[in-house]
Amino acid sequence: AILKANMHVVRKEKGCIEYVPAIDVDSKLPPQVLDKNCVTLLERWEHLICWTEKVKDLIESVTLKVLQEV
């Protein structure tokens, strides 16, 4: 509920190019580890604004992935 309420605010922020929450989808690939409790936020910014303070009590871990579109 906190994420959904905050999405429209984030998308209006200066520098926000993309902000998309995603959940695991079973790809049937052996190395995949599914986690029904994990939400991945795909963010693209002209600059980075940290919002972690608002949800710090809800976060179990943070992982950074550097991705390239193919």
N, C-alpha and C positions, 0 to 999 in steps of 0.2 A: 504494500500500500504506500509506503514512504517513497519507493522508487517511482511508482506510477504518478504520484502526486508531484514529484520533482521533475519528471521528464520534460514537460512543456517549458518549465523555467530554464532548465539547462540548455535546451535547444534554442532559446532566445538569447542566450548569453553571447556577448561579443567574442568572436573567434571560434565559436562552435561550428564545425563543419559537418559532423555526424555524431550521433549519440544513439546507439541501438543496444538494447538488452537482448541477450540470447540465452537459450537453454540447450542442454545436450540433446542431440538427436542420435539415435542408435544407427550407426553407419555399418554395423556388422564387421568392422575391421578389428582384428585381434588385439592390436595395441591400445585400442580405445578403452578408457575407464569412464563409465557413465556415473554421474552424480546428480540425482534428482534435486538435491539441495543447493546446487551451484548455479548462479546466474553470472554470465560473463557480460561485461559492459564493453562494447566496442566503441571507442571514442576517437575522434579526430579533431584536433584543435589547432588553431593558429598559435595559440599559447595554452598553457595548462593551468586550470584553476582547480585547486584541491578542495573537495567537498567531504573528505573523509571524517572531519570533525563531527559532522552531523550524524553520521551513521557508525561511528567507531565502535559502539557497543554491539553492533550487529555483525561485524566483520570477523570471521574466524581466521582468514588468511588472505593475502594479496599476492598475486603473481603477475609479473610483467612479461608480456610476449611481444616481440618485435616481429611484425608480419609484413609480407610483401604480396600485393595482389598479383595473381598469375593470369 
